[in-house]
């Protein structure tokens, strides 16, 4: 191996000296003045250029071995250099994030610190210029590799890269270097890369490289070290990047992802996932919402909502996971816009007639945001319908044990639920939300805590006073309160629960926080029904024949009662309170529950007392047939 590859190889094997050498090479420059007549500097760009040459030379020597040797000769063992290229790209990205000015200052500091070499100003400037030229030459070389189709081809075996540079991870890292260098050079360089390279010829460039570069431009913009004006420049380029480049690439990748052939499917799935990630990061960097994204793409004859809806049917986890990230980013803007609109309404009402000019400006802004809100509600209604259709696919993926895709679908359903919670509660959503609600309940019943915990956290947002959802949700919550049998060493044959995917402490945290809050929401919606259901469960388990599972089921029922014990006991104590105290409690309860009608607090407190008495009597009539430790979850495990 040549020197640069040897250093990378030793670093990959964990050699401390080699790792330290790569760290210093990416951070500083070294002056070589052993020959005062021809001084030179050495740093990351020299190392990168030399390493690229060595990788190409090594792969060329292995590929051409049989041309210069007899047929019976044994060829050399070809070492896989994919890890070397990925490490090289990672260290080079750090140097690419330095602006050219910072690079020049580092060279100047290196020359000024020399003890025995004191060049003239012209000689020092010459060394600085040589390094700048080398940086431009190396970056041009990497850009040529990134946008060259020959480095994106695979071998005869589908998915096998022809070169270490063709590995998708390495290629994305090289694209990250191109993006980091452009951002470090300032907004003008970003505009040059996008408008002079990518946009005019994106259909003739490798789509993977185009998408990866745009994604890393946004990622670099989100970093704290991005130059001033980077986000502003990206907003200027959004119309071209999102509408003319990313949206068409995503539409093609989603359409072609169902093509025959394992390699083709993997390649298009990877491209679709990367494009969704690029959309996600670009919208996050430019603070674009779902309305702005649709407007931009509609101007380029791409219905991005339909494309996103089609992406939901992808069979690849990486695609659905990237889609979940995009939903979360786009729909976060929904709550921010609502807050801004409320602020404008408040400011407009306060200014009123005192300042007619400012009032007219605020009124026009309010009208514009109201129009955008109407458009957003229409888009959200489309997404609610599209996401609701995934309830059939959720069941199928669950039956095949595909927890990862189920988790991604649960994330998407939770995001759209949070964004549309007001419309869902009031029933003003355009179209039907039954499919989405059904998907939420399917996810809430999933055995994995990584899936059910996502939706159980958002379902309370939809529960209002006397809501039917609380009655429908309570059985699922009660079943989730049972300690998973896999955590206590019991066989699954005695119960319907499967592996929950968490350890005991994670389950305890889930139950004490997420599940408890959902139980409280159900109780506040249907107080008496909640207590009656729990009391019936306690009676049933106390009277049932002893089995290894009964103690844990009884403990779960007691936990559900304990989650609301404070509110329930206070309400039960009102049964013997004075009429004035009952009236005050009824008024406070009606205010909290959002009801206008008065509550019959006497009857309600009487029912509370009766149900709590049932629980006490059930536990007292028959001694617990198991050790207290079997019920106490904290001491049994």
C-alpha positions in Angstrom: 0.0 0.0 0.0 1.1 3.6 -0.7 1.7 5.9 2.3 -1.7 7.7 2.4 -3.6 4.4 2.2 -1.3 2.9 4.9 -2.2 5.8 7.2 -5.9 5.3 6.6 -5.6 1.6 7.0 -3.9 1.8 10.3 -6.5 4.4 11.5 -9.3 2.0 10.6 -7.6 -0.6 12.7 -7.6 1.8 15.7 -4.0 2.9 15.7 -3.8 5.9 18.0 -0.9 7.5 16.1 -2.6 7.3 12.7 -5.8 8.7 14.1 -3.9 11.6 15.6 -2.1 12.1 12.3 -5.3 12.4 10.4 -6.8 14.7 13.1 -3.8 17.1 12.8 -3.7 16.9 9.0 -7.3 18.1 8.8 -6.7 20.9 11.3 -3.3 22.5 10.6 -0.7 23.0 7.9 3.0 22.1 8.1 5.8 24.1 6.4 8.6 22.1 4.7 11.5 24.5 4.3 14.4 22.0 4.3 15.1 23.4 0.8 14.9 27.2 1.3 14.8 27.6 -2.4 11.6 25.5 -2.9 9.5 25.7 0.4 6.1 24.0 0.5 3.2 23.5 2.8 1.4 20.3 3.6 -2.1 19.9 4.8 -5.5 18.2 4.2 -5.7 19.1 0.5 -2.3 17.6 -0.2 -3.2 14.4 1.7 -6.6 14.2 0.0 -5.1 14.7 -3.5 -2.5 12.0 -2.8 -5.0 9.6 -1.3 -7.3 9.9 -4.3 -4.4 9.1 -6.6 -3.4 6.1 -4.6 -7.0 4.7 -4.5 -7.4 5.0 -8.2 -3.9 3.6 -8.8 -4.5 0.6 -6.5 -7.9 -0.2 -8.1 -6.5 0.1 -11.6 -3.6 -2.2 -10.7 -5.9 -4.9 -9.4 -8.3 -4.6 -12.4 -5.5 -4.8 -15.0 -3.4 -7.5 -13.3 -4.3 -10.2 -15.9 -3.3 -8.0 -18.8 0.4 -8.2 -17.8 0.7 -11.7 -16.3 0.3 -15.2 -17.5 -3.1 -16.8 -17.2 -2.0 -19.2 -14.5 -0.5 -16.5 -12.2 -2.3 -15.8 -9.0 -3.6 -12.3 -8.8 -3.0 -10.2 -5.7 -5.7 -10.1 -3.1 -7.8 -7.1 -3.8 -8.5 -5.2 -0.5 -11.8 -3.5 -0.1 -11.1 0.3 0.1 -14.6 1.4 0.8 -13.8 2.0 4.5 -10.7 3.9 3.5 -12.6 6.2 1.2 -15.3 6.9 3.8 -12.8 7.8 6.4 -10.9 10.0 3.9 -14.2 11.8 3.1 -15.1 12.3 6.7 -11.8 14.0 7.6 -11.9 16.0 4.4 -15.4 17.4 5.1 -14.0 19.0 8.2 -11.4 20.9 6.1 -14.0 21.8 3.5 -16.0 23.6 6.1 -13.2 26.1 6.5 -13.7 29.1 4.4 -10.9 30.0 1.9 -10.1 33.0 4.1 -9.6 30.8 7.1 -7.4 28.5 5.0 -5.2 31.4 4.0 -4.9 32.6 7.6 -3.8 29.1 8.7 -1.1 29.1 6.0 0.0 32.5 7.1 0.1 31.4 10.8 2.1 28.3 9.7 4.7 30.5 7.9 4.9 33.1 10.6 5.6 30.4 13.2 8.6 29.1 11.3 11.8 29.4 13.4 14.5 29.4 10.6 12.6 30.3 7.5 11.6 34.0 7.0 10.2 34.5 3.5 9.4 37.8 1.9 5.8 38.9 1.6 5.7 37.8 -2.0 7.1 34.4 -1.2 4.6 33.9 1.6 1.7 35.0 -0.7 2.9 32.5 -3.3 2.7 29.7 -0.8 -0.8 30.8 0.2 -1.9 31.0 -3.5 -0.5 27.6 -4.2 -2.6 26.1 -1.4 -5.7 27.9 -2.7 -5.1 26.6 -6.2 -4.7 23.1 -4.8 -8.0 23.3 -2.9 -9.8 24.4 -6.0 -8.2 21.7 -8.1 -9.1 19.0 -5.5 -12.6 20.2 -5.1 -13.0 20.3 -8.9 -11.8 16.7 -9.0 -14.3 15.6 -6.3 -17.1 17.4 -8.1 -16.2 15.7 -11.3 -16.3 12.3 -9.6 -19.6 13.1 -7.9 -21.4 14.1 -11.1 -19.8 11.4 -13.3 -22.1 8.5 -14.1 -19.2 6.0 -14.2 -18.8 6.3 -10.5 -22.5 5.5 -9.9 -22.5 2.2 -11.9 -22.5 -1.2 -10.3 -21.0 -4.5 -11.3 -22.5 -7.6 -12.7 -23.9 -8.5 -9.3 -26.7 -6.1 -8.6 -25.8 -3.5 -6.0 -22.1 -4.3 -6.1 -20.1 -1.1 -6.7 -17.3 -1.1 -9.4 -15.2 1.2 -7.3 -14.8 2.2 -3.6 -16.0 5.7 -4.7 -19.2 4.1 -6.0 -20.3 2.9 -2.6 -23.4 4.9 -1.7 -22.1 5.9 1.7 -18.8 7.0 0.3 -20.5 8.8 -2.6 -22.8 10.7 -0.2 -19.8 11.7 1.8 -18.1 13.1 -1.3 -21.3 15.0 -2.1 -21.2 16.4 1.5 -17.6 17.7 0.8 -18.8 19.5 -2.3 -21.8 21.0 -0.4 -19.6 22.0 2.6 -17.1 23.7 0.4 -19.8 25.7 -1.4 -21.4 26.8 1.9 -18.0 27.8 3.4 -17.2 29.9 0.3 -20.3 32.0 0.8 -23.8 32.5 -0.7 -22.4 33.3 -4.2 -20.7 30.0 -4.5 -23.9 28.2 -3.4 -25.8 30.1 -6.1 -23.1 29.2 -8.7 -23.3 25.5 -7.8 -27.1 25.3 -7.9 -27.9 27.6 -10.8 -24.9 26.9 -13.0 -24.4 23.2 -12.4 -27.4 21.5 -10.9 -30.6 23.1 -12.2 -29.7 23.5 -15.9 -28.6 19.9 -16.3 -30.0 17.9 -13.4 -31.7 15.5 -15.8 -28.3 14.6 -17.3 -26.5 14.2 -14.0 -26.6 11.2 -11.6 -29.8 11.8 -9.6 -28.2 10.4 -6.4 -25.5 13.0 -6.5 -27.9 15.9 -7.3 -30.1 14.9 -4.3 -27.2 14.3 -2.0 -25.6 17.6 -2.7 -28.8 19.6 -2.2 -29.5 17.8 1.0 -26.1 18.5 2.4 -26.3 22.2 1.4 -29.4 22.4 3.7 -27.6 20.4 6.4 -24.6 22.8 6.3 -27.0 25.7 6.4 -28.6 24.4 9.6 -25.1 24.2 11.2 -24.0 27.0 13.6 -20.9 27.7 11.5 -22.8 28.6 8.3 -21.8 32.0 7.0 -24.3 34.8 7.3 -26.8 34.9 4.5 -26.7 31.2 3.8 -30.4 30.6 4.8 -31.5 33.7 2.8 -29.7 32.3 -0.3 -31.3 28.9 0.1 -34.8 30.6 0.3 -34.0 32.3 -3.0 -33.1 29.0 -4.6 -36.1 27.1 -3.2 -38.3 27.6 -6.3 -35.7 26.0 -8.5 -34.4 23.3 -6.2 -37.7 22.1 -4.8 -39.9 22.5 -7.8 -37.5 21.8 -10.7 -35.1 19.3 -9.2 -36.2 17.4 -6.1 -40.0 17.1 -6.8 -39.5 15.5 -10.3 -36.7 13.2 -9.0 -38.9 12.1 -6.1 -41.9 11.5 -8.5 -39.7 9.3 -10.8 -38.1 7.4 -7.9 -41.4 6.6 -6.3 -42.9 5.5 -9.6 -39.9 3.3 -10.5 -39.5 1.8 -7.1 -42.0 -1.0 -8.0 -39.9 -2.0 -11.1 -38.8 -5.6 -11.3 -35.4 -6.6 -10.2 -33.9 -6.6 -6.7 -31.1 -4.2 -7.6 -33.5 -1.7 -9.3 -35.8 -1.7 -6.3 -33.0 -1.1 -3.9 -31.5 1.7 -5.9 -34.8 3.5 -6.4 -35.8 3.0 -2.8 -32.5 4.5 -1.7 -33.0 7.4 -4.1 -36.6 8.0 -2.9 -35.5 8.0 0.7 -32.6 10.4 0.0 -34.9 12.7 -1.9 -37.4 12.8 1.0 -34.5 13.5 3.4 -33.3 16.3 1.1 -36.8 17.8 1.0 -37.0 17.5 4.8 -33.7 19.3 5.5 -34.3 22.0 2.8 -37.7 22.8 4.3 -36.2 22.9 7.8 -33.4 25.2 6.7 -35.7 27.6 4.8 -38.7 27.3 7.3 -41.1 26.2 4.6 -44.4 24.7 5.4 -46.7 22.3 3.6 -48.6 25.1 1.8 -45.4 26.8 0.5 -44.0 23.4 -0.7 -47.2 22.7 -2.6 -47.3 26.1 -4.2 -43.7 25.8 -5.3 -44.1 22.3 -6.8 -47.5 23.2 -8.4 -45.8 26.0 -10.3 -43.6 23.3 -11.9 -46.5 21.0 -12.7 -45.8 18.5 -9.8 -48.5 17.7 -7.3 -46.3 17.0 -4.3 -49.2 15.9 -2.1 -50.0 13.1 -4.5 -46.3 12.1 -4.7 -46.1 12.1 -0.9 -49.3 10.0 -0.7 -47.8 7.5 -3.2 -44.7 7.3 -1.1 -46.7 6.0 1.8 -47.2 2.7 0.0 -43.4 2.0 -0.3 -42.3 -1.4 0.9 -38.9 -0.1 2.1 -38.4 1.0 5.7 -35.9 3.7 4.7 -38.5 5.4 2.5 -41.3 5.4 5.1 -38.9 6.5 7.8 -37.7 9.5 5.7 -41.3 10.3 5.0 -42.1 10.3 8.7 -39.3 12.9 9.2 -40.7 15.0 6.4 -44.1 15.0 7.9 -42.8 16.1 11.3 -40.8 18.9 9.8 -43.6 20.2 7.5 -46.4 20.0 10.1 -44.4 21.8 12.8 -44.9 24.9 10.8 -48.6 24.4 11.1 -48.7 25.2 14.9 -46.3 28.2 14.4 -48.5 29.7 11.7 -51.5 29.4 14.0 -49.7 31.2 16.8 -48.6 34.0 14.3 -52.2 34.4 13.1 -53.5 34.7 16.7 -50.9 37.3 17.4 -51.8 39.3 14.3 -55.5 39.2 15.3 -54.7 40.4 18.8 -52.5 43.2 17.5 -55.1 44.3 15.0 -57.8 44.4 17.7 -55.6 46.4 20.0 -54.5 49.0 17.4 -58.0 49.3 16.0 -58.9 52.8 14.9 -55.9 54.5 16.7 -53.6 53.9 13.7 -55.5 53.4 10.5 -52.4 52.8 8.4 -50.9 50.1 10.6 -54.4 48.6 11.1 -54.8 48.2 7.3 -51.4 46.5 7.0 -52.3 44.1 9.8 -55.7 43.4 8.2 -54.2 42.6 4.9 -51.6 40.3 6.5 -54.4 38.7 8.5 -56.4 38.1 5.3 -53.4 36.6 3.6 -52.7 34.2 6.5 -56.4 33.2 6.7 -56.3 32.3 3.0 -53.2 30.3 3.6 -54.9 28.6 6.6 -57.8 27.6 4.4 -55.4 26.1 1.9 -53.5 24.3 4.6 -56.7 22.8 5.9 -57.5 21.5 2.5 -54.0 19.9 2.2 -54.3 18.4 5.6 -57.6 16.9 4.8 -56.0 15.2 1.8 -53.2 13.9 3.9 -55.6 12.6 6.6 -57.4 10.6 4.0 -54.1 9.3 2.5 -52.7 8.4 5.9 -56.0 6.8 6.9 -55.7 4.4 4.0 -52.6 3.0 5.5 -54.6 1.2 8.3 -54.9 -1.8 6.0 -51.2 -1.9 5.3 -50.5 -1.4 9.0 -52.3 -4.6 9.8 -50.5 -6.5 7.0 -47.1 -5.3 8.2 -47.9 -6.1 11.8 -48.9 -9.7 10.8 -45.4 -10.1 9.1 -43.6 -8.8 12.2 -42.4 -5.6 10.5 -42.3 -3.4 13.6 -40.0 -0.8 11.9 -42.6 0.1 9.2 -45.4 0.0 11.8 -43.4 2.5 13.9 -42.9 4.8 10.9 -46.6 4.7 10.1 -47.4 5.5 13.7 -45.1 8.5 13.6 -46.8 9.8 10.5 -50.3 9.3 12.0 -49.2 11.0 15.2 -47.8 14.0 13.3 -51.0 14.5 11.2 -53.1 14.1 14.3 -51.2 16.8 16.2 -51.6 19.2 13.2 -55.3 18.6 12.8 -56.3 18.1 16.4 -58.6 21.2 16.5 -60.5 20.1 13.3 -60.7 16.5 14.5 -62.1 17.5 17.9 -64.7 19.9 16.4 -65.6 17.7 13.5 -64.9 20.5 11.0 -62.3 18.5 9.0 -63.1 18.3 5.3 -63.8 14.7 4.6 -63.8 11.7 6.9 -61.2 11.1 9.6 -62.4 7.5 10.4 -59.5 5.9 8.6 -56.9 8.0 10.6 -58.7 7.2 13.9 -58.8 3.5 13.0 -55.1 3.6 12.2 -54.4 5.3 15.6 -56.3 2.6 17.5 -54.5 -0.2 15.6 -51.2 1.4 16.5 -52.3 1.8 20.1 -52.9 -1.9 20.3 -49.6 -2.9 18.8 -47.5 -5.1 21.2 -44.3 -3.1 20.8 -44.0 -0.1 23.1 -42.0 1.7 20.3 -45.2 1.7 18.2 -48.1 2.1 20.7 -46.3 4.7 22.8 -46.1 7.1 19.9 -49.9 7.2 19.3 -50.9 6.8 23.0 -49.1 10.1 23.6 -51.2 12.0 21.0 -54.6 10.3 21.4 -55.5 12.3 24.5 -55.5 15.4 22.2 -58.6 14.1 20.5 -60.5 13.2 23.7 -63.1 15.8 24.7 -65.9 15.8 27.4 -68.2 12.7 27.0 -66.2 11.6 24.0 -66.8 8.2 22.5 -63.1 7.9 21.9 -62.3 7.5 25.6 -64.7 4.6 25.8 -63.1 3.0 22.8 -59.5 3.7 23.9 -59.8 2.6 27.6 -59.6 -1.2 26.9 -56.4 -0.7 24.9 -54.9 1.4 27.7 -55.9 -1.2 30.3 -54.2 -4.0 28.4 -51.0 -1.9 28.0 -50.9 -1.5 31.8 -50.2 -5.2 32.2 -46.6 -6.0 32.7 -45.5 -7.8 29.5 -45.2 -11.5 30.3 -41.8 -11.6 28.4 -40.4 -9.3 31.1 -41.3 -11.6 34.0 -40.4 -14.9 32.5 -43.9 -16.2 31.7 -44.8 -18.0 28.5 -46.8 -16.1 25.9 -49.3 -19.0 25.7 -51.1 -17.7 28.7 -51.8 -14.3 27.2 -52.1 -12.5 23.9 -49.2 -10.1 24.4 -46.0 -10.5 22.4 -42.5 -9.2 22.9 -42.8 -5.6 23.8 -39.4 -4.6 22.6 -38.3 -2.8 25.8 -36.7 -3.7 29.1 -38.5 -3.4 32.4 -37.2 0.1 33.2 -38.4 1.4 29.8 -41.8 -0.1 30.3 -42.0 1.4 33.8 -41.2 4.8 32.4 -43.8 4.4 29.6 -46.5 3.4 32.1 -45.7 6.1 34.7 -45.7 8.9 32.2 -47.3 8.3 28.8 -49.9 5.7 29.8 -50.9 7.6 33.0 -51.6 10.8 31.1 -53.8 8.9 28.6 -55.7 7.2 31.5 -56.3 10.5 33.1 -57.6 11.9 29.8 -60.0 9.0 29.5 -61.2 9.4 33.1 -61.9 13.1 32.7 -63.9 12.4 29.6 -66.0 9.6 31.1 -65.5 9.5 34.8 -68.1 7.0 36.0 -67.5 4.6 33.0 -63.8 4.6 33.7 -64.3 3.6 37.4 -67.0 1.1 36.5 -64.7 -0.6 34.0 -61.8 -0.8 36.4 -64.0 -2.0 39.3 -65.4 -4.8 37.1 -61.9 -5.9 36.1 -60.8 -5.9 39.8 -63.9 -8.0 40.7 -63.2 -10.4 37.8 -59.5 -10.9 38.7 -60.2 -11.3 42.4 -62.8 -14.0 41.8 -60.9 -15.8 39.1 -59.0 -19.1 39.5 -55.4 -18.7 40.3 -53.1 -18.7 37.2 -49.5 -17.2 36.9 -50.9 -14.3 34.8 -53.8 -13.2 37.1 -51.6 -11.3 39.6 -50.2 -9.1 36.9 -53.6 -8.5 35.4 -55.0 -7.5 38.8 -52.0 -5.2 39.4 -52.7 -3.5 36.0 -56.3 -2.8 37.0 -55.1 -1.4 40.3 -52.6 0.8 38.5 -55.4 2.2 36.3 -57.4 3.2 39.3 -54.3 4.5 41.0 -53.5 6.8 38.0 -56.8 8.7 38.8 -57.0 8.0 42.5 -56.4 11.6 43.6 -59.2 13.1 41.4 -61.6 10.1 42.0 -61.3 10.2 45.8 -61.8 13.9 45.9 -65.0 13.5 43.8 -66.2 10.6 46.0 -65.8 12.7 49.1 -68.2 15.3 47.7 -71.0 12.8 48.3 -71.2 14.0 51.9 -70.3 17.6 51.3 -72.6 20.6 51.7 -74.7 21.8 48.8 -72.6 24.9 48.5 -69.4 22.9 48.2 -71.0 20.6 45.7 -72.2 23.6 43.6 -68.7 25.1 43.7 -67.2 21.8 42.6 -69.7 21.5 39.8 -69.0 25.0 38.5 -65.2 24.4 38.5 -65.6 21.0 36.8 -67.8 22.4 34.1 -65.3 25.2 33.4 -62.4 22.7 33.1 -64.4 20.3 30.9 -65.6 23.1 28.6 -69.3 22.5 29.3 -71.9 25.1 29.6 -74.6 23.0 31.4 -74.4 22.4 35.1 -73.2 19.0 36.3 -75.2 16.9 38.8 -72.3 16.7 41.2 -74.3 14.9 43.9 -75.2 12.0 41.6 -71.7 11.9 40.1 -70.0 11.8 43.5 -72.4 9.1 44.6 -71.4 6.9 41.6 -67.7 7.5 42.3 -68.2 6.4 45.9 -70.0 3.3 44.8 -67.4 2.2 42.3 -64.5 2.8 44.7 -66.4 0.8 47.3 -66.7 -2.1 44.8 -63.0 -2.1 44.4 -62.4 -2.1 48.1 -64.9 -4.8 48.7 -63.5 -7.0 46.0 -60.1 -6.9 47.5 -61.4 -7.4 51.0 -63.8 -10.3 50.5 -61.2 -12.7 49.2 -57.6 -12.7 50.3 -55.1 -12.1 47.6 -54.0 -15.6 46.5 -50.5 -14.6 45.7 -47.6 -13.0 47.5 -47.6 -9.2 47.7 -44.4 -9.3 45.8 -46.1 -10.9 42.9 -48.4 -7.9 42.6 -45.8 -5.2 43.4 -44.2 -4.7 40.1 -41.2 -2.9 41.6 -40.1 -5.9 43.7 -41.0 -8.8 41.4 -38.5 -8.1 38.7 
